[in-house]
C-alpha cells in the first residue's frame, strides 16, 4: 500500500538546513516557512508567471536575497510550495494510514468505515480556512500541470486515492478495478466541491457563508451518500 509523504520534501529539507546548530537557526527556519506560505498564496492567486518574487519577499517581510538564500530562485520556491502542501496535507492522514496499514479491513463494513474516515478527514480539511490558498495553488496545477503537480500527486493525491481504491475492493468485492477507480474519483469529487465549488455551494444552500452548522450538514450528507455507493446491493 502506498504511503503519503514518501517523496522528497523540499520544504522539510530547506527548514532543516535553515535550523543548523547556531543561535540564529530558529529565526531562519521561521523565515523560510513564512516565505513559502506567502508564496503558496501568491502563486495560487497569480500563477507562476504572474507572481513576483519581489512581492513575495515584501509580503514575507524580508529581502529578495532571502529567497535566493533559502530556495535558490523562483522555480525552486514554486516546487517548495508543492512540497509544503504535501507535508501539511499528508500529515492529516498519517494516523489513519497507520491504522489501515496495521489493521487491514477484514470485512466490507470495516473497509467502509476506514474509507469513510479518510473521506471525512478530507472533507473537513476542505471546509477549513487553511485549505483556501492550497486549493488555489492545486487548482492551477490541475489545469496546467508542471513538475509541481507530479510532487502533489505522488506525495498526497495518488496515495490517498490508491488507498481508497484498495479499501473499495473490500467494501465492494463485486466491482472490478476498472469500476472501482471511477467510483472513488466520484466520491472524492463530491468532497472537492466543498472548496472548489464553494460559491456555488453557498448559493445552493441559501446561506451567506459556509458556517459550521451548514458544514456539518454537508459532511453528513456526503458520508451518507458515500456509504450508499460503497455498499453492495
N, C-alpha and C positions, 0 to 999 in steps of 0.2 A: 504494500500500500504506500502510495506517495505521501510524503510529509511536507508540510509547509516550511519555507524558510531555509531549504537545503542549499540554495544557490548562494552566490556571492552577495553580501550585504555591504554595499559601498558606504552607506551611511554609518553602519556599525564600525567598519574599518576606519573611516575618517574620524569618528569620535574617539576611537581607541587610540589612534595616532595623536590626536589632539590632547589626550589626557596625560600621556607621558608620566614623568616622575617629579617634575618641578612644581613649585607652588602655584604657578600661573596656569597649570593644565586644566583645572576645572572651568576657569573662565573661558579658555579657548574651546573646550568641549561645548559649553553653553552657547558660545557664539556660532560654532559650526551648526548646531541644531537650530538655532534661531535663523540662520541663513537658509537652511534647507526648507524649513517650514514656511518661511516667507516666499521662497522660490516656488514651492508647490502651488501656493495661491496665485502668484504672478503668472506662472506658466499655464495654470489652469484657466485663468481669465483671458490671457492674451495669446497663448500658444508659444511655441519655441521661438519663432521668428519675431513675434510682436513683443515679447518680454525683453526688458532691458536689464543687463547685469548692473548697470549703474543705479537703476531704480530699486533693484533687489537689495543692493548694498545699502542704499539710502534708507529703505524701509526697515532694514535689519539694524540700522543704527551703527553702521560700520563703513569702512573704506573699501573701494573696489579691490584693493590688493588682498583683502581678506578672502575674497572668493578664489583668487588665484592660489593663495597660500593653502587653503583648506581643500579645494576641489580641482584646481588646475585649469579651470576655464568653464565656459558656459555649457559645453557639451557634457562634461563630466558632472557638472552640477545638476543638469537635467536628469542624467541617469541616477544620480544620488537621490533625487526626488522619488523616482520609481522605487528604489531600494528602501527608502524611508517608508513609503506607503506599504510595501510588502512587510516590513518589520512590524509596523503598528498593527495592521490587519491580521497578519498570521498569528500575532500574539494573542488575539482574541480566541483563536481556535486551539491553541496548544493543549489546554486541559481536555477538551472534547476529543481531540485526535488521539491523545494518550489513552483515554478511556476506551475508545474504539479499537486501538491497536492492542491494548492489554486484555480487553474483553470483547472479542468479536461477537456479533449477534448470533444467537443460536436459534432464533425464531423470527418469523415475519414481523411479529409485534415488537420485538426488541429492535429489529432493524429500523422499523418506522419511528420508534421512539428516538433512536440515535440520529436519524436523518432529520427529524423534526427539530431536534435540539440544535443541529447545525443551521437549519433554516431560520429558526427563531433568533439565534445569535446574529446571523447575517441581517435579518430584517431590523432588529433593534439598533444595530450599528448604522444602518442606512437612515434610520429616523433621527439619529443623534446629530447634533451640530458639527461634530468632528468630521463627519463624512462629507460635508458640503464641498470643501476645497479639494478633497481627494477625488470626489466624483467628477468634478470639472476636468481635472488632470487625466483621469482614466477615460472619460468620455472622449476626449480629444484623441487619445491613443487608440481607442476602439475604431474611430472613424479613419484615422491616418496612422496606422501602426508603424513604429520605429523599433529600434533596439530596446527602448524602454518598455514597449508592450511585451516583448519576449520575457523581460525580467518580471513584469507584473503577472503574466500568465504562468510562467514556470514557478514563480515564488508563492503565489497565493490562489489565483483563479483556477489553474489546472488541478492542483492538489485537492482543492475544495470540491470541484466538480467530479473528479475521478473518485474521490472518497464517497460522494453521494451516489454515484453510479454503481459502485461496488455494493453499497448498502441496499440500493434498489433491487439488486439481483436477489437478495434475501427477502426483501419485502414483497416483491412481485416476481416470483420464480417462473411464472408462465411467460413472461416477456423476454424476447430475445434482446441481446445487447443493442442491436440496431433500433429497437423500440424504446429501450430504457434511456438512451442518450438524449433524444429529443424530449422525452418526458421530464428529465432532470433540468434541461435547459428551460423548459416552460415553467417549471416550478420556481426555479431561481429568478426567472424573468418576472414572475408575479411579485417577488420581493424588490427587485430593482426599480420597479415603477414608484416605489415609496420615496425614492430620492430623485431618479432621473425624470420621473413624471410628476414631480411634486406640485407644480402649479395646477396641473390637470386634476390631481387627487384632491387638492384643496377645494377647487371649484365643484367637483363632483360630490364631495362630502358636505358641501354647503357650510364651510367653516372659514373663518378669517385666516387661520393658520393651522398647522398640524399640532394641536395641543395634545398633552399626554392622554387624555381620555379618547380622543379620536385615534391616536396612535395605537392604543390598546385594542380598540375595536378592529382596526385594520390588521393588526398582528393576529388576533383571534380568528378573523375570517380567513386570513392566509393559511394559518395552520390547519383549520378545519377543511379547507379545500384541498390542501396537500395531503391530509390524512385520507381523504376520499380517493385521490388519484393514486395513492400508494397502497391501497387495499385491494386485494383480489376480489373479483365479483363472486 
